[in-house]
Amino acid sequence: MSLRPRWFNATRCLQRQRGNAARTTYTAPNSSLESTIESPEDWHLMQENRARFKMLLDLFNQYGSTQTRENAFQPHHTLSRPLGPSQTTLSALVATGAHFGHTASLMNPNFLPYTYGTRAGLTIIDLEQTLPLLRRAANLVRAVAQRNGTIIFVGTRPDLQDTIQRASERLGTQGYHIGERWLPGTLTNRNQLFQEESQEYRLTPDLVVFLNPLANMNAIRECAIQHVPTVGIIDSNADPRIVMYPIPANDDSPRTAQIIAGVLSVAGKEGVMAREENHKTQQHHAHRVLIKQALNGEGYV
């Protein structure tokens, strides 16, 4: 029994030389990119090379990896293809650096229940508490969107512009975003700031999501005065009580903001789709009732 692998014998059989003369394969004049076939021997050689490559590919394909660019994780997927609430795992949060807090000397005493410990002088956030709180906030966003509520994503850092824009776009007409600066009095003095729009549009949102809450304390105070629920990414140097639904995580990491905003926006999109499906079902039921009344001779109501 021969100890040589099968691919070695197959390659050796296909590497037959016709005569002792060396040949070059399909090189066009003054070009290394295009190939030409000038004789029947060139055609047969091309077929042999194709068959040899296919045989080697089929042989080694069973030992290779099944990962491709489509099913392998890419850093930009948290922005372009976010995970759903049920698909988010602790590993995904760790990969974005959500567990890194500030230095231990800057830790807020009220943040202590959400800490795992300290490492090299840094506060480590307990992601086993972050994940259920993130899913709780996602359920809230889904419920608000399903009841035709408006949701505002607030992120006033330059690296959060694309994140909040894409998150609001997933909610359609129910999603908005503020990326530059929260204008003081947007909620508490809205009738004076938006005189014409105050009569036509609903200016008070149903939910506000803050990706950097410490830089938007004025907005949080206005939401508290107007009794607007708030969701926020709370780092170790912040008090979790400043928002109604805190999500303990690293608020300085753009990738952490991307995955959290993506999960919340996907949940909101699910709520919008559920509301539209429920509306279609109600219309279909009302249409069937009218048809039944018409068939029974009751007429249209």
Backbone hydrogen bonds, N-H to C=O, Kabsch-Sander energy under -0.5 kcal/mol:
donor,donor_aa,acceptor,acceptor_aa,energy
9,N,5,P,-1.3
10,A,6,R,-2.5
11,T,7,W,-2.4
12,R,8,F,-2.1
13,C,9,N,-2.1
14,L,10,A,-1.8
15,Q,11,T,-1.1
19,G,17,Q,-1.1
26,Y,24,T,-0.6
28,A,26,Y,-0.7
28,A,34,E,-1.9
31,S,28,A,-1.6
38,E,36,T,-0.6
43,W,39,S,-1.5
44,H,40,P,-2.3
45,L,41,E,-2.3
46,M,42,D,-2.1
47,Q,43,W,-2.1
48,E,44,H,-2.1
49,N,45,L,-2.3
50,R,46,M,-2.2
51,A,47,Q,-2.4
52,R,48,E,-2.5
53,F,49,N,-2.4
54,K,50,R,-2.4
55,M,51,A,-2.2
56,L,52,R,-2.2
57,L,53,F,-2.4
58,D,54,K,-2.6
59,L,55,M,-1.7
60,F,56,L,-2.4
61,N,57,L,-1.3
63,Y,60,F,-1.1
64,G,60,F,-0.6
64,G,61,N,-0.6
72,A,68,T,-1.5
77,H,74,Q,-2.0
78,T,75,P,-0.8
79,L,76,H,-1.1
80,S,76,H,-2.4
81,R,77,H,-1.8
87,Q,84,G,-0.7
88,T,84,G,-1.2
93,L,89,T,-1.6
94,V,90,L,-2.6
95,A,91,S,-2.3
96,T,92,A,-1.0
97,G,94,V,-1.4
98,A,93,L,-2.1
100,F,97,G,-1.2
101,G,99,H,-0.6
101,G,123,T,-2.4
104,A,121,G,-2.3
106,L,103,T,-1.5
107,M,104,A,-1.1
108,N,236,S,-3.1
111,F,108,N,-1.9
112,L,109,P,-1.2
114,Y,111,F,-1.8
115,T,112,L,-1.7
116,Y,124,I,-3.6
117,G,124,I,-1.2
119,R,122,L,-2.5
122,L,119,R,-2.0
123,T,102,H,-2.9
124,I,117,G,-3.3
125,I,99,H,-2.8
125,I,123,T,-0.6
126,D,114,Y,-2.6
127,L,125,I,-1.0
129,Q,126,D,-1.3
130,T,126,D,-1.1
131,L,127,L,-2.4
133,L,129,Q,-1.4
134,L,130,T,-2.4
135,R,131,L,-2.2
136,R,132,P,-2.0
137,A,133,L,-2.2
138,A,134,L,-2.1
139,N,135,R,-2.1
140,L,136,R,-1.7
141,V,137,A,-2.5
142,R,138,A,-2.5
143,A,139,N,-2.1
144,V,140,L,-2.5
145,A,141,V,-2.5
146,Q,142,R,-2.0
147,R,143,A,-1.1
148,N,145,A,-1.4
149,G,144,V,-2.4
151,I,174,Q,-2.7
152,I,207,L,-2.2
153,F,176,Y,-2.5
154,V,152,I,-0.5
154,V,209,V,-3.4
155,G,153,F,-0.5
155,G,178,I,-2.2
160,L,157,R,-1.6
161,Q,158,P,-1.1
164,I,160,L,-2.3
165,Q,161,Q,-2.0
166,R,162,D,-2.3
167,A,163,T,-2.0
168,S,164,I,-2.1
169,E,165,Q,-1.9
170,R,166,R,-1.4
171,L,167,A,-0.5
171,L,168,S,-0.9
172,G,169,E,-1.1
174,Q,171,L,-1.5
175,G,172,G,-1.1
176,Y,151,I,-2.3
178,I,153,F,-2.4
183,L,181,R,-0.7
186,T,183,L,-1.6
189,N,185,G,-1.6
190,R,187,L,-0.7
192,Q,189,N,-0.6
193,L,189,N,-1.9
194,F,190,R,-2.8
198,S,194,F,-1.6
199,Q,196,E,-0.8
200,E,197,E,-0.7
201,Y,197,E,-3.0
203,L,201,Y,-0.8
206,D,150,T,-2.0
207,L,150,T,-1.1
208,V,229,P,-1.8
209,V,152,I,-3.3
210,F,208,V,-0.5
210,F,231,V,-3.5
211,L,154,V,-2.8
211,L,209,V,-0.5
212,N,154,V,-0.6
215,A,212,N,-0.8
216,N,213,P,-1.8
217,M,214,L,-0.6
220,I,216,N,-1.9
221,R,217,M,-2.3
222,E,218,N,-2.1
223,C,219,A,-2.2
224,A,220,I,-2.1
225,I,221,R,-2.2
226,Q,222,E,-2.2
227,H,224,A,-0.7
228,V,223,C,-3.2
231,V,208,V,-2.5
232,G,245,Y,-1.4
233,I,210,F,-1.6
234,I,232,G,-0.7
234,I,247,I,-1.8
235,D,233,I,-0.6
238,A,235,D,-1.6
242,I,239,D,-1.8
243,V,240,P,-0.9
245,Y,230,T,-2.0
247,I,232,G,-2.2
249,A,234,I,-1.9
250,N,98,A,-0.6
251,D,249,A,-0.8
253,S,250,N,-0.6
257,A,253,S,-1.9
258,Q,254,P,-2.1
259,I,255,R,-2.2
260,I,256,T,-2.1
261,A,257,A,-2.6
262,G,258,Q,-2.2
263,V,259,I,-2.2
264,L,260,I,-2.2
265,S,261,A,-2.4
266,V,262,G,-2.4
267,A,263,V,-2.0
268,G,264,L,-2.2
269,K,265,S,-2.4
270,E,266,V,-2.1
271,G,267,A,-1.9
272,V,268,G,-2.2
273,M,269,K,-2.4
274,A,270,E,-2.2
275,R,271,G,-2.2
276,E,272,V,-2.4
277,E,273,M,-2.3
278,N,274,A,-2.4
279,H,275,R,-2.3
280,K,276,E,-2.2
281,T,277,E,-2.1
282,Q,278,N,-2.3
283,Q,279,H,-2.3
284,H,280,K,-2.4
285,H,281,T,-2.3
286,A,282,Q,-2.6
287,H,283,Q,-2.4
288,R,284,H,-2.1
289,V,285,H,-2.0
290,L,286,A,-2.1
291,I,287,H,-2.2
292,K,288,R,-2.3
293,Q,289,V,-2.3
294,A,290,L,-2.2
295,L,291,I,-2.2
296,N,292,K,-1.6
297,G,294,A,-0.9
298,E,293,Q,-2.6
299,G,293,Q,-0.8
